[in-house]
């Protein structure tokens, strides 16, 4: 799940042409924290995800829908391998 959340945050950030530094400033967190999330080494709390969504100007419901789709796709890939 950490990788899916990180991948989603990175994709939205890049779509908005924001650097990690830009997003960190918008969310009042360290750039290294954004990096750790994006590479799947840190899993943000729900409250931090809401803060990141605010910085990304994305509704949390939209964010979680993208995460859900990615999660389902990953499950489908794994079930196809069995």
C-alpha positions as CSV (number, residue, x, y, z in Angstrom):
1,X,0.0,0.0,0.0
2,X,2.9,2.4,0.8
3,X,4.1,2.1,-2.8
4,X,0.7,2.8,-4.3
5,X,0.2,5.9,-2.1
6,X,3.7,7.1,-2.9
7,X,3.2,6.5,-6.7
8,X,-0.1,8.3,-6.6
9,X,1.3,11.4,-4.8
10,X,4.2,11.5,-7.2
11,X,2.0,11.2,-10.3
12,X,-0.3,14.0,-9.1
13,X,2.7,16.2,-8.1
14,X,4.3,15.7,-11.5
15,X,1.0,16.4,-13.3
16,X,0.9,19.7,-11.6
17,X,4.6,20.4,-12.4
18,X,5.5,20.7,-8.7
19,X,8.9,19.7,-7.4
20,X,9.2,17.8,-4.1
21,X,10.4,21.0,-2.6
22,X,7.3,22.9,-3.9
23,X,5.0,20.3,-2.4
24,X,6.9,20.2,0.9
25,X,6.5,24.0,1.2
26,X,2.8,23.8,0.4
27,X,2.3,21.2,3.1
28,X,4.8,22.5,5.7
29,X,6.8,19.3,5.7
30,X,10.4,18.5,4.8
31,X,11.3,17.6,1.2
32,X,12.9,14.4,2.5
33,X,9.6,13.4,3.9
34,X,7.9,13.7,0.5
35,X,10.7,11.7,-1.0
36,X,10.3,8.9,1.6
37,X,6.6,8.7,0.9
38,X,7.1,8.7,-2.9
39,X,9.5,5.8,-2.8
40,X,7.3,3.8,-0.4
41,X,9.6,4.0,2.6
42,X,7.1,6.0,4.7
43,X,3.4,5.6,4.9
44,X,1.6,8.9,5.8
45,X,-1.2,9.0,8.3
46,X,-4.7,9.8,7.1
47,X,-4.4,13.3,8.4
48,X,-1.1,13.8,6.6
49,X,-2.7,12.5,3.4
50,X,-5.4,15.1,3.8
51,X,-2.7,17.7,4.2
52,X,-0.9,16.5,1.1
53,X,-4.1,16.5,-0.9
54,X,-4.6,20.1,0.2
55,X,-1.1,21.0,-1.1
56,X,-1.9,19.1,-4.3
57,X,-5.3,20.8,-4.6
58,X,-6.9,17.4,-4.9
59,X,-9.9,16.1,-3.1
60,X,-9.1,13.3,-0.7
61,X,-11.9,11.3,-2.2
62,X,-10.3,11.7,-5.7
63,X,-6.9,10.7,-4.2
64,X,-8.3,7.6,-2.5
65,X,-10.2,6.6,-5.6
66,X,-7.0,6.6,-7.6
67,X,-5.3,4.6,-4.9
68,X,-8.2,2.1,-4.9
69,X,-8.0,1.6,-8.7
70,X,-4.2,1.1,-8.5
71,X,-4.7,-1.4,-5.6
72,X,-7.4,-3.4,-7.6
73,X,-5.1,-3.4,-10.7
74,X,-2.3,-4.8,-8.6
75,X,-4.6,-7.5,-7.1
76,X,-5.7,-8.4,-10.7
77,X,-2.1,-8.8,-11.8
78,X,-1.2,-11.0,-8.9
79,X,-4.3,-13.2,-9.4
80,X,-3.4,-13.6,-13.1
81,X,0.0,-14.9,-12.1
82,X,-1.5,-17.7,-10.0
